[in-house]
Amino acid sequence: MGLVIVEAEEEDEIREGRLAADGGVGSILVPPTNFSMVDDGIFRSGLPDASNFRFLETLNLRSIIYLCPEPYPQENVEFLAANNIKLFQFGINGKTEPPVPMPEDTIIEALKILMDVRNHPILIHCKRGKHRTGCLVGCFRKLQNWCLSSVKDEYRHYAGLKSRTSDLCFLESFNVVSLRQCLYSIIYQYNGYSSKRRLLYREESVQKPQIKSM
């Protein structure tokens, strides 16, 4: 039986039972909203729901970075527990009125989790996969030495018409030197032209962020 991956605009039809594929609806894989691969073993999206679980299973995730302050949905908690996936929650407020600045310290802590390959494959998401996720990915791109214009273009691509000037200013001002505290405990090694990251803690006793128990 073949597997079918559908585009985001077809998701509502699937949920309402109007869309079928050869072999039945059970063979359809539905990615979360705004899903994309960021890098080897790193993915981004909006908040997954039950219709996305079969697709997520194909990623063999070890971890999820959740960037919202709200409690994780119970059905998602159960899915993570059933698949032995760790949840790292960083509660970043997504409100725009009044504007809330992106918390740099929280982004740095999330980057430490993101850059540790022991947590890969890993999925980053907020609610829509636009602003908070876009800022974290943008800071990661700066660590990859992307030029600022490319970082902003990627952010705008996923934020669409809801691109926020405050987020773009944050990305512009974010200085990778602010991660220097992290460099004392993490070793960066790149293998040839593949740029394959190998990030290992010098000391296994390094303090780690709190992991949500499943």
N, C-alpha and C positions, 0 to 999 in steps of 0.2 A: 504494500500500500504506500503510495507516494505521499509526501508531506508538502503542504502548500503554505508559503509565507505570504500574508496579505499586507496591503498598504494600510496606513492609518485611516484613510477615509472609508474603508470597508468595515471597520471595527463595529460601528453601530449596527450595520446590517447583520453581522454575525451574531451580535448579542440578541438581536430581535428574531434570529432564526430564519432570516430571509436569504442568506447566502449559503450555498452548498458547494462542495468540491467533490471531485471523483473520490469515492471511498467514504464520503460522508463528512459531516462537520468535525468529527473526531480527528480527522487527519489534518486539520488546518492549524497552523501556528500563527499566532497573532502577537507581534511585538508590541511593547508598551508605546504610548505616545512619545514622539520625538526620540525614538531609539536610534542609536548609532554607535559604531565602534570608535573609540577615541585613540586607542593604541593597542598593541598586543596585550590581551588580557584585561583591558579596561574598556568599559562600556558606559553609556549615559542614556537617560530616558526620563520620562515623567513617571508619576506614581503608578506602579503596576496594579492590576486587579486580577481577579480569578481567571479572566479570559486570556491572560498573558502567561499564566504559570507554566503551561506546557512548552511555550517558547523559551522561557527562562531556564527550564530544565536542560535544554540543549546547550546552554552556555557553561554548564558545570561550575556555577559560581561558588566561590568560597566566602565572599563577603559582599555586603551592601553598605554604601555610605548614604545615609538618609539625612537630608539637610533641612528638615522642617521641625518646628517645636511640638507639633501635635503628636499624640501617641500613634504608634504604627498600627494600621488596621489589623484586627484580630485574625482575619483570614490570611493576611500576609505573614503574620507572626507564626501561624501554624504551618504555612508553606515553608518558611525558613527552617523551622524546627525539623520538619520531615526531611529536608534536604541538607541538613547540617551546614547551614549558611549563617555566618556571623553578621550581626547588625551593629553598625557603628552610627550612632545618631548624634548629629550636631544641630542643635535647634537654632536656626537662623530665621529671624522674623522676615516674612515676605511682604509685609504691608508697605504701601507707597504713600499713604496719607495718614499722618505726616510722614515724610521720607525717613527711612531708617537706614543709616549707613551700613555697608557691608562690614561685619566685624573681622578685621584682619587676623586677630589672634585665633579665632575659630577656623578661618580658612587655612591658616598655617597648620593647626592640629589635624585638620582633615587631609591636608597634603601629606602629612607624615604617614597616615594610614594608607593613602592612595599610592604612595611611592614604595611601600614595602611589599615586595613581590610575594611574601608569604601570605598576603591577603588576596592574591590574584588567583583566578579571574574575579574581577570586582565590578559591581554596577554602582554608578553614582546617580542619584535622583533626588528631586524635590517633588513639588506637586505637578508642575507642567513640564519640567525639564528645560526651562528657559533661563530664568534669571539667576537663582542661587547656583544651580548646576552649571550654568554658563560662566559664572564668575570663578568657580572652582576649576573648571576645565581651562579657562583663560589663564589663570595663574600657573597651572601646570604647563601650559604652552610656553609661557615665559621662561619657565625652568628648562624647557626644551630649546630655548634660544629662538623661538619664533619671533619675527618682527611684529611690532605693535599693530601695524595695519592688518596683518593676517589674523592676529588674535581678535581684534575687533570685528573683522569680517565674519569669523566663525561664530562669535557671540550673536551678531545681528542675524545670521542665518537661522539660528534656532529660536531666537526671541521674536523674530518676525516684526510685525507692526508694533509690538509691545516692547521694543528695545528701550532700555532706560539709560538716560544720560548719566545718572549717578553710578550705575554699574560700569559704564565705559570709563568714567573718571577713575573709579576704583582700580580697574585693570591697568589704566595708564600709570597710576601712582604706585601700584604694588611693586615693591623692590625685592628681588630675589635674595638680596643680602639679608632681608628680615628672616630668612630661613637658616642663617648661619648657626644659630643655636642648635638646629637639627643636624647640621653637618658634623658636629662633634661626636654624634652617636651613629651616624649612617655613612657607609662607604659607597661612593658612586663609582661604578666600573662600567665602561662601555666596551663591547667586544667588536672591534673592527668597524666596518662600514654598516653593519646591521643595526647599530645603536640599540642593541638589546640591553635593557637595564638589568643590573644585578645589584640590588640594594639589600645589604645585610647589616644588622646591628652588631657593633663591636662587642657590646655586652648584652647578653640575653636578659640581664636584670634591669634594663632601661625601663623607666616608668611608662606604662602604656595607658591610653585613654580607656575609659570605662566601656565595657562591651555589654550590650543589652542581652540579658539572659533570655533564652527562648523557652 
